Amino acid sequence: MKSLELRAVTLGCLSAFSLYCLNARAQDQEASNGHLALMPITITASRNQTLLEDMPVHTTVISADEIQKSPFQSLDELLKTIAGFNFSGAPSYLSDPTGTQTKIRGLGNAKVLVLLDGVPMLDPFYLTTQWFRVPLSNIERVEIIRGGSSSLWGSMAVGGVVNVITKVPKEQESNVSWSYGSFHTSNLAVDTNVVVSDELRLHLGATQFQTHGYQVTPAQYLYMYPGKAPPTDTNDSYQLSAYLTPSKAMKGFFKLNYFAQNQDLYGVYGQNLQKTPNFSAGFTNLLAQGASMDSKVWWQNVTFNKTNGSGCYWVSATSCLNGGSSTPPTLLQATAPSVNYFTQYGAQAYQERGASTVYSKTINALIRDVQVGADLRQLSVQDTEQYFGVPTASNPQNSIGTAYGQGTQTFTGAFVQTRLLPWDSTMVTLSARMDHWSNTNRNFALTTTAHGMSPGSGPFADNTKTQFNPSLGVHHEVTDALAYRGAVYKAFRAPGLNNQTRSYGTTIANPNLMPETVTGWELGVDIKSAKSNFSATYFSNSLDNMIATSTYTSANALPQPVINLCSTAPIGSTPNLTNCGSSVSFYSNNQNGYSRGLELSEQWKARTDLTVDASYALTNTQLTSTWNGVTTPTHTQVVGIPQNTASLAATWYPESGWRVYAQVSFMGSLSYYQSSSINAVQGANVVYNASLSYRMNSSTDVFANGVNVFNRQYQDGAYTATAAQTQTLSAPRMISVGLRHRF
């Protein structure tokens, strides 16, 4: 059955691409009424207001209509179906917030800069994406720029930039959207637009999302985890936005938001509670002689109480086994009495403050415009981690020790960008940025029950790094229907504060980590006609100084940060790992690799009532060198990254008021675990999604959504081959119904 599904999807995608050729020939024989794109789209994340059709790198825009017709509950689920993205595991609302990474083109964690209206929307500590801050009902569009963009945005924009743009009030109206479905999942959004005057418009919104969730551990292994319940999640958000237009030459905005996410990922012993008030403001001032100034400021404060939970069986008076043990419990042992306990408790507080300004000026016919900009971001954290061992008969909450870390990262950068038009059909974009990154105010401590405070606890020296990132892009329009584009770039990603400050258990932070760097290029072609838009892009990226987790034992020459926290030996004598056990994990810059691939996309208006969208991505990601403590082998596809992914979707309007949307997503086989002796591979999977909506009148829509409608059970992340119980299942069949009403 799987081979038939695979053939069907593959043939479907190839057919959609091939139909372009047939369609293009037909268009040559009849008068054209214009291209498929109805309205020009300006990409604000380009920082120079470039039109979508003139972008030198592969760029995609997801409209509000596309978001509304999709069956998904969160934006990360929708992006997972877009060519080039590499999301894995459960949806973000059922995943540990410390692992909700936005990955693209096989480049790995923390290499996509996600913005909300041009302001970073990242967790300042873990560099994950705070998807709970993006209610789908308030999104106008999503801009996706692939390729290194550090020449404009600095750190994190290694694989690209995702800019989520929210709706701006245009008229006085209110909206309510509600849905309910599988696993007691409910989604309620209420907002109102108040037009006070031509100079002042307000938006007030509140959303609540709740789900009891599904069991992410396969049923056959669940017995190993006593007390493990399906994850639950509640997200609350409140927004107040003001949009001001005091004059024709000036406009601005002010936004005050409060977000809270409350998850239980194991049960009562696995809570993740985040509270995030944040503020942003900005203005754009049109100056004389084609010049403008755009400035923004922002602030967010996060409090994060994080607990990890587990459960074990008392198989003997001195042994309590859980599913993560090197020898997990058997079915017989699972009949023994059980106990649930904390494995870790973290109390984290971190802040982000930032500001940016961009001056832009139109020059002449040859030098179209110039932008000069500067950014400042400061991230700071205080992290306390208490961690626990497997319970003992006398101590069900077996506290082992407490780790503390703090630090501040400051990013300052300045960039310049210009667009040249040497010929009417050719646009050249040049940009370059100088970034200065500093680490200050650092302090580390480890206290264990057995040995007290580590002798090396205390302040750590400051360090800095300065990096130059250039970029060159070219867009050449051969005819109105055919254009070529290409770009070369350099980009960087600074390590997160969690890598540099958060020690817990046997994982030791490395305050000396340096940024990862990427040099890359891409070439693409865009072909369009009255009924079709086709795009093809080849990309190649080289990654240096990649951050990896390596393992150290006492037999190694231990790094100084490990010695500081793990050794009980007096200064000057041979260090040991007594405080941390027999081995420790330690972050290092000891990997290099590459990512290369091909991305194809096609949008075809088959009829006035039927549109077909297809995409395909080939991604080849390999490590070329690693330190001997890193187990991933070189010159093989990296775990968790399928080489082949594809999507085929159709939108049909059969009758007035009706809309039918159907999508099939294909994920090729992938390795989920690799070592020198094992290459464990999971087969390909095909998932079907659909939605149906009906407009009852000008104010009310009703809809039904289905995700994974044929209930395909699969997982698409990495886990240890010898511990199959650690895998995380992706979403099963999820059905929901709802309505939208405007008044």
Secondary structure, DSSP 8 states (H G I E B T S, - for coil): -HHHHHHHHHHHHHHHHHHHHHHHHHHHTS-----S--S--EEGGGSS-EEGGG-SS-EEEEEHHHHHHS--SSHHHHHTTSTTB---SS-GGGS-GGG----BTT--TT-EEEEETTEE-B-TTT--B-GGG--GGGEEEEEEEES--HHHH-TTTTSEEEEEEE----SSEEEEEEEEEGGGEEEEEEEEEEEEETTEEEEEEEEEEEE-----S-GGGGGGSTT----EEEEEEEEEEEEEEEETTEEEEEEEEEEEEEEESSSTT-EEEEEEEEEEEEEEEE-STTEEEEEEEEEEEEEEEEEEEEEEEEEETTEEE-TTSSS---TTGGGS-EEEEEEEEEEEEEEEEEEEEEEEEE--SSEEEEEEEEEEEEEEEEEEEEEEES-BTTBSSEEEEEEEEEEEEEEEEEEEEEEEEEETTEEEEEEEEEEEEEEEEEEEEEEETTTEE-TT-EEE--EEEEEEEEEEEEEEESSSSEEEEEEEEEEEE---HHHHH--BTTEE--TT---EEEEEEEEEEEEE-SSEEEEEEEEEEEEEEEEEEEEEETTS---HHHHHHH--S-TTS----TTT-SEEEEEEEEEEEEEEEEEEEEEEEEETTEEEEEEEEEEEEEEEEE-TT--S-SSSB-TT--SEEEEEEEEE--STTEEEEEEEEEE--EEEEE-SS-EEEE--EEEEEEEEEEE-SSSEEEEEEEESTT------S---TT-GGG-------EEEEEEEEE-
